[in-house]
Amino acid sequence: MRATREPPPGEPPPGPADDVSVRPVDRSSLKAVEAGLANRPATKHRQRFTFQRRGLGLYLIAWEGREPVGHALLRWPGAESSARARAERCPEVEDLHVLPGRRRRKVATRLVEACERLAAERGYATLGLAVGVDNGPARALYERRGFRDAGHGEFAVSGRYWGDDGTPFEGRETCVYLTKPVARD
Ligand SMILES: CC(C)(COP(=O)(O)OP(=O)(O)OC[C@H]1O[C@@H](n2cnc3c(N)ncnc32)[C@H](O)[C@@H]1OP(=O)(O)O)[C@@H](O)C(=O)NCCC(=O)NCCS
């Protein structure tokens, strides 16, 4: 019989996570999100819950079993959208993030798939997002899912960012805008 290597306690098994579910945050899960996704301040999670209640978009949380392991904000187009999303008249994905110990297991893929499906279900033909030109992992992920440069050129985005451990910093990133057709068949 071939021995299988057990991952050390507390470490997820290698390979795609098989029990990942993605759903919008709700009041009953907010405390668990604040505790488990400390890569963002609790106030940021609460702001996004309020954003969702105002109907401006959805704050999607990826759960592995009962643990929150990643998030993405799906913003419907409107007055508070980015200039490129307004030009494209598309919803956009913001702040996609997966906890460092849970990466390369298709959690972000599940989050982006959910954004694509929800945008299509709401009747949009295109989904957009800004990505840092130097963010190789994210660019590889989006490229693989069929996002392409929408031709807006490079632009600077500055503001408050957080490190993987939740440490805030003021940053500036050179980005490009990617889009993908998502219309339902
Ligand atoms: C980018 C990020 C969200 C990817 O999350 P993830 O759950 O590890 O991504 P997935 O497992 O779904 O990756 C799917 C594919 O994307 C590509 N990819 C993801 N991470 C990669 C990396 N570090 N290097 C190269 N390719 C990568 C690969 O093609 C991968 O498929 P593979 O593992 O079969 O090769 C994660 O690294 C992260 O949170 N980074 C910090 C925040 C960030 O940069 N967010 C994006 C903002 S635009």
PDBQT file of the ligand as one rigid body, heavy atoms in Angstrom, charges set to zero:
ROOT
HETATM    1  C1  LIG A 201      -3.550  36.824  -7.078  1.00  0.00    +0.000 C 
HETATM    2  C2  LIG A 201      -4.258  35.913  -6.063  1.00  0.00    +0.000 C 
HETATM    3  C3  LIG A 201      -5.639  36.490  -5.756  1.00  0.00    +0.000 C 
HETATM    4  C4  LIG A 201      -4.368  34.493  -6.644  1.00  0.00    +0.000 C 
HETATM    5  O1  LIG A 201      -5.090  33.679  -5.725  1.00  0.00    +0.000 OA
HETATM    6  P1  LIG A 201      -5.032  32.067  -5.788  1.00  0.00    +0.000 P 
HETATM    7  O2  LIG A 201      -6.196  31.541  -5.027  1.00  0.00    +0.000 OA
HETATM    8  O3  LIG A 201      -3.690  31.610  -5.393  1.00  0.00    +0.000 OA
HETATM    9  O4  LIG A 201      -5.222  31.804  -7.368  1.00  0.00    +0.000 OA
HETATM   10  P2  LIG A 201      -5.643  30.433  -8.066  1.00  0.00    +0.000 P 
HETATM   11  O5  LIG A 201      -5.184  29.261  -7.252  1.00  0.00    +0.000 OA
HETATM   12  O6  LIG A 201      -7.089  30.494  -8.404  1.00  0.00    +0.000 OA
HETATM   13  O7  LIG A 201      -4.751  30.529  -9.398  1.00  0.00    +0.000 OA
HETATM   14  C5  LIG A 201      -5.264  30.226 -10.684  1.00  0.00    +0.000 C 
HETATM   15  C6  LIG A 201      -4.178  30.389 -11.718  1.00  0.00    +0.000 C 
HETATM   16  O8  LIG A 201      -3.667  31.746 -11.700  1.00  0.00    +0.000 OA
HETATM   17  C7  LIG A 201      -2.242  31.723 -11.943  1.00  0.00    +0.000 C 
HETATM   18  N1  LIG A 201      -1.505  32.094 -10.724  1.00  0.00    +0.000 N 
HETATM   19  C8  LIG A 201      -2.015  32.325  -9.490  1.00  0.00    +0.000 A 
HETATM   20  N2  LIG A 201      -1.025  32.653  -8.633  1.00  0.00    +0.000 NA
HETATM   21  C9  LIG A 201       0.127  32.623  -9.334  1.00  0.00    +0.000 A 
HETATM   22  C10 LIG A 201       1.486  32.858  -9.006  1.00  0.00    +0.000 A 
HETATM   23  N3  LIG A 201       1.874  33.198  -7.755  1.00  0.00    +0.000 N 
HETATM   24  N4  LIG A 201       2.410  32.768  -9.994  1.00  0.00    +0.000 NA
HETATM   25  C11 LIG A 201       2.055  32.431 -11.241  1.00  0.00    +0.000 A 
HETATM   26  N5  LIG A 201       0.775  32.173 -11.637  1.00  0.00    +0.000 NA
HETATM   27  C12 LIG A 201      -0.172  32.277 -10.677  1.00  0.00    +0.000 A 
HETATM   28  C13 LIG A 201      -1.917  30.283 -12.296  1.00  0.00    +0.000 C 
HETATM   29  O9  LIG A 201      -2.161  30.131 -13.678  1.00  0.00    +0.000 OA
HETATM   30  C14 LIG A 201      -2.953  29.541 -11.467  1.00  0.00    +0.000 C 
HETATM   31  O10 LIG A 201      -3.212  28.232 -11.925  1.00  0.00    +0.000 OA
HETATM   32  P3  LIG A 201      -2.223  27.021 -11.456  1.00  0.00    +0.000 P 
HETATM   33  O11 LIG A 201      -2.085  27.109  -9.966  1.00  0.00    +0.000 OA
HETATM   34  O12 LIG A 201      -2.966  25.782 -11.930  1.00  0.00    +0.000 OA
HETATM   35  O13 LIG A 201      -0.909  27.251 -12.173  1.00  0.00    +0.000 OA
HETATM   36  C15 LIG A 201      -3.418  35.815  -4.732  1.00  0.00    +0.000 C 
HETATM   37  O14 LIG A 201      -2.074  35.520  -5.062  1.00  0.00    +0.000 OA
HETATM   38  C16 LIG A 201      -3.465  37.062  -3.885  1.00  0.00    +0.000 C 
HETATM   39  O15 LIG A 201      -4.352  37.231  -3.030  1.00  0.00    +0.000 OA
HETATM   40  N6  LIG A 201      -2.493  37.987  -4.105  1.00  0.00    +0.000 N 
HETATM   41  C17 LIG A 201      -2.429  39.250  -3.357  1.00  0.00    +0.000 C 
HETATM   42  C18 LIG A 201      -3.565  40.199  -3.749  1.00  0.00    +0.000 C 
HETATM   43  C19 LIG A 201      -3.612  40.487  -5.241  1.00  0.00    +0.000 C 
HETATM   44  O16 LIG A 201      -2.603  40.671  -5.904  1.00  0.00    +0.000 OA
HETATM   45  N7  LIG A 201      -4.855  40.558  -5.759  1.00  0.00    +0.000 N 
HETATM   46  C20 LIG A 201      -5.124  40.864  -7.143  1.00  0.00    +0.000 C 
HETATM   47  C21 LIG A 201      -5.465  42.308  -7.281  1.00  0.00    +0.000 C 
HETATM   48  S1  LIG A 201      -5.772  42.753  -8.986  1.00  0.00    +0.000 SA
ENDROOT
TORSDOF 0
